[in-house]
């Protein structure tokens, strides 16, 4: 059978392409992407404020396995360490087995911290109220850059007072009640 020349040339080109395609090596797979290693926890120190018999708040430096970079996580850590109590013999800042329920921040530098509700009579007298509120406020503001004031919520609700101290708005730190 005689085929016209262009058809024979086309068949030859096709055969050559098929043979060379089978001889080509497959491209090597790309190297596996290197996984970004998990950040190594950086131990640090937080400064907590606890009440003492002299009616002043006292600083206590606390070594922790990691100080979170994110401010809400850092606030939570500070409050959990404060709730855990003093390691140097000071009175409890939070006189009940509280838990941190939530933490929020607003654009004005206010932190809102929600602690589980205290049992009746857990915070007694105006000194107890001041100790509780400013232990939390001073500890959070001292350890959390950008936080200027703190409002304590209890059981998911705003609390106007605990008896004497106005808790209806975020409070700035009070360093006048801190021992030198």
Backbone as CSV, one residue per row, in Angstrom:
resi,resn,N_x,N_y,N_z,CA_x,CA_y,CA_z,C_x,C_y,C_z
1,UNK,0.840,-1.145,0.000,0.000,0.000,0.000,0.899,1.225,0.000
2,UNK,0.607,2.069,-0.896,1.384,3.288,-1.036,0.657,4.441,-0.379
3,UNK,1.307,4.998,0.589,0.726,6.148,1.260,1.396,7.405,0.737
4,UNK,0.676,8.472,0.706,1.322,9.701,0.266,2.415,10.081,1.251
5,UNK,3.429,10.753,0.759,4.586,11.103,1.564,4.260,11.879,2.846
6,UNK,3.383,12.845,2.817,3.119,13.570,4.057,2.555,12.658,5.148
7,UNK,1.796,11.635,4.778,1.228,10.755,5.773,2.310,9.879,6.370
8,UNK,3.245,9.399,5.580,4.351,8.581,6.079,5.205,9.436,7.023
9,UNK,5.445,10.678,6.648,6.243,11.556,7.496,5.524,11.806,8.823
10,UNK,4.209,11.963,8.767,3.446,12.203,9.980,3.487,10.981,10.887
11,UNK,3.379,9.756,10.274,3.437,8.527,11.061,4.815,8.349,11.692
12,UNK,5.844,8.673,10.955,7.203,8.549,11.480,7.401,9.504,12.657
13,UNK,6.895,10.696,12.558,7.025,11.674,13.647,6.270,11.200,14.877
14,UNK,5.098,10.606,14.642,4.316,10.083,15.747,5.024,8.925,16.434
15,UNK,5.607,8.037,15.677,6.322,6.894,16.242,7.532,7.382,17.028
16,UNK,8.250,8.336,16.473,9.425,8.877,17.169,9.013,9.535,18.486
17,UNK,7.917,10.251,18.491,7.443,10.909,19.713,7.053,9.864,20.756
18,UNK,6.426,8.767,20.333,6.017,7.727,21.266,7.236,7.044,21.878
19,UNK,8.257,6.790,21.072,9.453,6.129,21.577,10.193,7.033,22.555
20,UNK,10.352,8.304,22.210,11.102,9.197,23.096,10.321,9.501,24.373
21,UNK,8.997,9.505,24.306,8.200,9.746,25.512,8.413,8.620,26.507
22,UNK,8.538,7.388,26.040,8.756,6.261,26.933,10.154,6.261,27.520
23,UNK,11.091,6.948,26.906,12.470,6.971,27.391,12.724,8.098,28.392
24,UNK,11.832,9.060,28.439,12.045,10.186,29.345,11.886,9.728,30.780
25,UNK,12.704,10.280,31.641,12.577,9.987,33.064,11.486,10.865,33.655
26,UNK,10.795,10.283,34.602,9.787,11.076,35.298,10.506,12.110,36.164
27,UNK,9.949,13.278,36.242,10.557,14.337,37.056,10.542,13.883,38.515
28,UNK,11.628,14.136,39.206,11.647,13.723,40.614,10.597,14.516,41.398
29,UNK,9.998,13.875,42.393,8.995,14.606,43.172,9.669,15.760,43.904
30,UNK,8.921,16.824,44.134,9.522,17.958,44.846,9.893,17.524,46.273
31,UNK,10.924,18.132,46.807,11.296,17.751,48.177,10.150,18.081,49.127
32,UNK,10.006,17.276,50.170,8.894,17.561,51.087,9.085,18.936,51.731
33,UNK,7.968,19.617,51.850,8.027,20.941,52.483,8.418,20.762,53.939
34,UNK,9.327,21.614,54.372,9.744,21.511,55.764,8.624,22.064,56.637
35,UNK,8.232,21.284,57.591,7.185,21.726,58.507,7.766,22.797,59.423
36,UNK,6.967,23.807,59.656,7.406,24.846,60.580,7.374,24.254,61.974
37,UNK,8.503,24.286,62.643,8.510,23.690,63.980,7.614,24.485,64.928
38,UNK,7.020,23.765,65.847,6.190,24.427,66.858,7.080,25.331,67.688
39,UNK,6.569,26.499,68.050,7.413,27.393,68.848,7.793,26.729,70.173
40,UNK,9.004,26.952,70.551,9.475,26.418,71.821,8.955,27.317,72.935
41,UNK,8.317,26.712,73.942,7.829,27.546,75.043,8.981,28.323,75.681
42,UNK,8.715,29.576,75.955,9.723,30.428,76.572,9.326,30.656,78.025
43,UNK,10.123,30.105,78.952,9.788,30.339,80.356,9.894,31.825,80.674
44,UNK,9.170,32.228,81.671,9.198,33.636,82.028,8.780,33.857,83.458
45,UNK,8.584,35.108,83.770,8.198,35.516,85.116,6.998,36.446,84.996
46,UNK,6.024,36.237,85.861,4.920,37.179,85.985,4.966,37.746,87.399
47,UNK,4.484,38.969,87.535,4.454,39.621,88.842,3.004,39.674,89.289
48,UNK,2.753,39.081,90.448,1.407,39.020,90.999,1.334,39.871,92.261
49,UNK,0.147,40.315,92.600,-0.055,41.160,93.780,-0.987,40.442,94.746
50,UNK,-0.505,40.241,95.966,-1.279,39.544,96.994,-1.437,40.425,98.228
51,UNK,-2.597,40.322,98.905,-2.798,41.089,100.132,-1.996,40.487,101.292
52,UNK,-1.661,41.356,102.242,-0.937,40.926,103.440,-1.577,41.570,104.667
53,UNK,-1.106,41.168,105.821,-1.674,41.655,107.083,-1.514,43.156,107.266
54,UNK,-0.552,43.773,106.584,-0.338,45.214,106.726,-1.314,46.039,105.877
55,UNK,-2.339,45.392,105.307,-3.371,45.991,104.447,-2.824,46.503,103.116
56,UNK,-1.617,46.125,102.776,-1.020,46.513,101.494,-0.987,45.282,100.577
57,UNK,-0.881,45.541,99.279,-0.642,44.460,98.332,0.869,44.303,98.185
58,UNK,1.321,43.069,98.093,2.749,42.778,97.964,3.004,42.058,96.656
59,UNK,4.100,42.456,95.993,4.499,41.830,94.733,5.098,40.450,95.013
60,UNK,4.769,39.525,94.138,5.379,38.199,94.190,5.725,37.789,92.766
61,UNK,7.013,37.607,92.498,7.445,37.162,91.173,7.211,35.662,91.082
62,UNK,6.607,35.238,89.983,6.270,33.828,89.793,6.890,33.339,88.491
63,UNK,7.733,32.318,88.583,8.297,31.693,87.384,7.235,30.771,86.789
64,UNK,7.021,30.913,85.488,6.032,30.088,84.787,6.710,29.428,83.590
65,UNK,6.208,28.262,83.181,6.835,27.551,82.063,6.792,28.324,80.748
66,UNK,5.748,29.141,80.570,5.620,29.893,79.319,4.766,31.127,79.549
67,UNK,5.217,32.245,79.011,4.429,33.476,79.026,3.898,33.665,77.603
68,UNK,2.591,33.487,77.405,2.035,33.604,76.052,2.239,35.003,75.465
69,UNK,2.435,35.050,74.165,2.569,36.335,73.484,1.210,37.008,73.319
70,UNK,0.177,36.219,73.075,-1.170,36.769,72.880,-1.694,37.301,74.216
71,UNK,-2.156,38.526,74.216,-2.568,39.179,75.460,-3.737,38.462,76.147
72,UNK,-4.789,38.025,75.444,-5.858,37.307,76.164,-5.340,36.051,76.875
73,UNK,-4.463,35.310,76.232,-3.893,34.114,76.865,-3.013,34.494,78.047
74,UNK,-2.308,35.604,77.928,-1.460,36.065,79.032,-2.326,36.499,80.227
75,UNK,-3.426,37.198,79.960,-4.340,37.602,81.033,-4.859,36.363,81.760
76,UNK,-5.265,35.371,80.994,-5.779,34.128,81.584,-4.714,33.480,82.470
77,UNK,-3.473,33.419,81.987,-2.379,32.837,82.780,-2.189,33.611,84.086
78,UNK,-2.143,34.921,84.003,-1.941,35.753,85.193,-3.052,35.495,86.202
79,UNK,-4.291,35.470,85.754,-5.407,35.240,86.667,-5.366,33.834,87.271
80,UNK,-5.023,32.849,86.463,-4.942,31.483,86.989,-3.839,31.367,88.041
81,UNK,-2.719,32.043,87.823,-1.643,32.035,88.824,-2.080,32.779,90.083
82,UNK,-2.814,33.865,89.914,-3.318,34.618,91.058,-4.302,33.762,91.869
83,UNK,-5.181,33.067,91.185,-6.156,32.188,91.840,-5.446,31.058,92.586
84,UNK,-4.328,30.572,92.033,-3.583,29.478,92.670,-3.046,29.878,94.037
85,UNK,-2.902,31.179,94.273,-2.484,31.657,95.588,-0.997,31.933,95.683
86,UNK,-0.644,32.569,96.770,0.736,32.974,97.024,1.609,31.771,97.364
87,UNK,2.835,31.824,96.925,3.833,30.822,97.306,4.762,31.370,98.386
88,UNK,4.522,32.626,98.762,5.382,33.268,99.762,4.637,33.577,101.057
89,UNK,3.456,33.004,101.221,2.740,33.150,102.478,1.770,34.310,102.579
90,UNK,1.530,35.013,101.507,0.555,36.104,101.541,-0.867,35.533,101.525
91,UNK,-1.819,36.375,101.855,-3.230,35.972,101.862,-3.705,35.725,100.434
92,UNK,-4.778,34.940,100.290,-5.305,34.710,98.934,-5.877,35.999,98.341
93,UNK,-5.603,36.218,97.076,-6.181,37.362,96.370,-7.620,37.060,95.978
94,UNK,-7.865,35.818,95.638,-9.205,35.368,95.257,-9.593,34.309,96.286
95,UNK,-10.439,34.678,97.256,-10.698,33.792,98.387,-11.756,32.708,98.161
96,UNK,-11.860,32.197,96.957,-12.721,31.043,96.678,-12.096,30.276,95.530
97,UNK,-12.542,29.070,95.295,-11.993,28.226,94.221,-12.564,28.708,92.885
98,UNK,-12.056,29.833,92.432,-12.574,30.461,91.210,-11.962,29.821,89.969
99,UNK,-12.643,30.018,88.863,-12.109,29.655,87.557,-12.249,30.868,86.637
100,UNK,-11.363,30.962,85.670,-11.443,32.036,84.679,-12.391,31.546,83.591
101,UNK,-13.529,32.205,83.486,-14.548,31.800,82.516,-14.301,32.405,81.136
102,UNK,-13.878,33.668,81.093,-13.673,34.350,79.806,-12.787,35.564,80.005
103,UNK,-12.160,35.967,78.904,-11.317,37.166,78.874,-11.613,37.885,77.567
104,UNK,-11.850,39.186,77.620,-12.070,39.993,76.415,-11.208,41.244,76.513
105,UNK,-10.900,41.801,75.365,-10.182,43.078,75.288,-10.956,43.998,74.377
106,UNK,-10.908,45.292,74.656,-11.476,46.242,73.701,-10.359,47.113,73.132
107,UNK,-10.703,47.936,72.177,-9.694,48.742,71.473,-9.118,49.861,72.331
108,UNK,-9.737,50.142,73.473,-9.278,51.229,74.341,-8.310,50.770,75.433
109,UNK,-7.906,49.507,75.396,-6.977,49.007,76.412,-7.662,48.506,77.665
110,UNK,-8.952,48.215,77.572,-9.692,47.666,78.705,-9.766,46.152,78.574
111,UNK,-9.479,45.466,79.663,-9.642,44.014,79.713,-10.875,43.727,80.558
112,UNK,-11.661,42.773,80.108,-12.832,42.324,80.852,-12.567,40.870,81.215
113,UNK,-12.554,40.583,82.513,-12.257,39.235,82.966,-13.463,38.698,83.718
114,UNK,-13.886,37.520,83.323,-15.043,36.899,83.940,-14.576,35.726,84.786
115,UNK,-14.784,35.839,86.088,-14.454,34.768,87.023,-15.748,34.100,87.468
116,UNK,-15.654,32.835,87.833,-16.835,32.150,88.359,-17.320,32.870,89.614
117,UNK,-18.609,32.783,89.848,-19.225,33.502,90.969,-18.701,33.014,92.316
118,UNK,-18.487,33.966,93.243,-18.056,33.561,94.584,-19.246,33.073,95.401
119,UNK,-18.991,32.192,96.331,-20.079,31.826,97.241,-20.405,33.009,98.146
120,UNK,-21.579,32.986,98.697,-22.017,34.066,99.596,-20.993,34.270,100.713
121,UNK,-20.590,35.514,100.918,-19.677,35.853,102.006,-18.202,35.575,101.736
122,UNK,-17.846,35.193,100.516,-16.444,34.890,100.210,-15.564,36.129,100.301
123,UNK,-16.123,37.271,99.931,-15.375,38.531,99.995,-16.015,39.380,101.081
124,UNK,-15.281,39.551,102.173,-15.865,40.240,103.328,-15.245,41.620,103.530
125,UNK,-16.088,42.622,103.704,-15.642,43.965,104.049,-15.003,44.727,102.911
126,UNK,-14.851,46.033,103.129,-14.288,46.880,102.076,-12.826,46.551,101.811
127,UNK,-12.048,46.173,102.844,-10.649,45.784,102.610,-10.573,44.536,101.734
128,UNK,-11.452,43.580,101.976,-11.485,42.362,101.160,-11.829,42.654,99.709
129,UNK,-12.757,43.594,99.501,-13.133,43.989,98.146,-11.964,44.641,97.423
130,UNK,-11.299,45.566,98.103,-10.149,46.265,97.505,-9.034,45.263,97.213
131,UNK,-8.749,44.371,98.160,-7.700,43.364,97.960,-8.000,42.513,96.741
132,UNK,-9.230,42.012,96.653,-9.623,41.165,95.529,-9.513,41.920,94.202
133,UNK,-10.167,43.071,94.125,-10.219,43.808,92.854,-8.841,44.266,92.401
134,UNK,-8.060,44.872,93.298,-6.789,45.442,92.852,-5.667,44.414,92.762
135,UNK,-5.824,43.274,93.410,-4.876,42.181,93.145,-5.005,41.775,91.682
136,UNK,-6.246,41.638,91.225,-6.496,41.257,89.830,-6.093,42.374,88.871
137,UNK,-6.563,43.591,89.126,-6.282,44.717,88.220,-4.776,44.966,88.116
138,UNK,-4.098,45.111,89.250,-2.659,45.402,89.228,-1.872,44.278,88.568
139,UNK,-2.244,43.024,88.833,-1.527,41.895,88.242,-1.695,41.863,86.730
140,UNK,-2.911,42.070,86.247,-3.152,42.034,84.795,-2.443,43.195,84.102
141,UNK,-2.612,44.415,84.598,-2.011,45.580,83.940,-0.476,45.496,83.953
142,UNK,0.096,45.038,85.053,1.552,44.942,85.167,2.144,43.964,84.148
143,UNK,1.439,42.890,83.848,1.983,41.824,83.007,1.524,41.848,81.559
144,UNK,0.605,42.714,81.223,0.003,42.658,79.889,0.127,44.001,79.173
145,UNK,1.127,44.132,78.308,1.322,45.393,77.594,0.058,45.809,76.832
146,UNK,-0.252,47.071,76.931,-1.413,47.610,76.226,-2.687,47.609,77.046
147,UNK,-2.730,46.836,78.134,-3.922,46.835,78.985,-3.766,47.960,79.996
148,UNK,-4.758,48.848,80.035,-4.691,50.007,80.928,-5.656,49.914,82.099
149,UNK,-6.760,49.205,81.900,-7.778,49.069,82.943,-8.376,47.663,82.863
150,UNK,-8.984,47.237,83.977,-9.580,45.893,84.039,-10.948,45.992,84.708
151,UNK,-11.929,45.334,84.113,-13.239,45.206,84.749,-13.450,43.734,85.074
152,UNK,-13.774,43.484,86.325,-14.019,42.119,86.790,-15.511,41.828,86.684
153,UNK,-15.830,40.745,85.992,-17.201,40.248,85.915,-17.254,38.971,86.751
154,UNK,-18.384,38.681,87.309,-18.525,37.473,88.122,-19.708,36.657,87.608
155,UNK,-19.436,35.405,87.264,-20.509,34.543,86.772,-21.131,35.034,85.482
156,UNK,-20.332,35.698,84.638,-20.833,36.181,83.355,-21.620,37.472,83.425
157,UNK,-21.603,38.117,84.585,-22.400,39.338,84.745,-21.558,40.486,85.266
158,UNK,-21.944,41.685,84.845,-21.357,42.874,85.458,-21.832,42.938,86.894
159,UNK,-20.938,43.360,87.760,-21.275,43.496,89.170,-21.086,44.966,89.510
160,UNK,-22.140,45.612,89.969,-22.042,47.038,90.300,-21.088,47.243,91.469
161,UNK,-21.252,46.445,92.502,-20.373,46.518,93.674,-20.309,45.139,94.306
162,UNK,-19.353,44.997,95.181,-19.322,43.823,96.049,-19.772,44.245,97.443
163,UNK,-20.248,45.427,97.535,-20.684,46.005,98.806,-20.312,47.473,98.863
164,UNK,-19.045,47.777,98.623,-18.571,49.160,98.724,-17.859,49.643,97.464
165,UNK,-17.047,48.816,96.878,-16.204,49.199,95.745,-16.996,49.148,94.439
166,UNK,-16.951,50.233,93.665,-17.656,50.312,92.385,-16.929,49.467,91.342
167,UNK,-17.566,48.395,90.906,-16.995,47.516,89.875,-17.751,47.623,88.555
168,UNK,-18.548,48.663,88.395,-19.394,48.797,87.208,-18.632,49.271,85.977
169,UNK,-17.377,49.602,86.145,-16.565,50.080,85.020,-15.153,49.543,85.174
170,UNK,-14.374,49.561,84.090,-12.980,49.112,84.198,-12.183,50.002,85.156
171,UNK,-11.359,49.381,85.985,-10.561,50.096,86.979,-9.105,50.203,86.536
172,UNK,-8.494,51.366,86.757,-7.050,51.480,86.510,-6.304,50.865,87.694
173,UNK,-5.029,50.550,87.520,-4.268,50.001,88.648,-4.156,51.051,89.750
174,UNK,-3.973,50.560,90.978,-3.763,51.445,92.122,-2.469,51.013,92.770
175,UNK,-1.411,51.766,92.497,-0.092,51.421,93.044,0.140,52.051,94.411
176,UNK,-0.775,52.909,94.854,-0.643,53.502,96.184,-0.901,52.483,97.292
177,UNK,-1.578,51.402,96.963,-1.835,50.373,97.974,-0.847,49.208,97.882
178,UNK,0.215,49.403,97.113,1.246,48.378,96.952,2.419,48.711,97.862
179,UNK,2.858,47.717,98.630,4.003,47.915,99.520,5.250,48.221,98.698
180,UNK,6.125,49.090,99.247,7.340,49.446,98.498,8.278,48.255,98.334
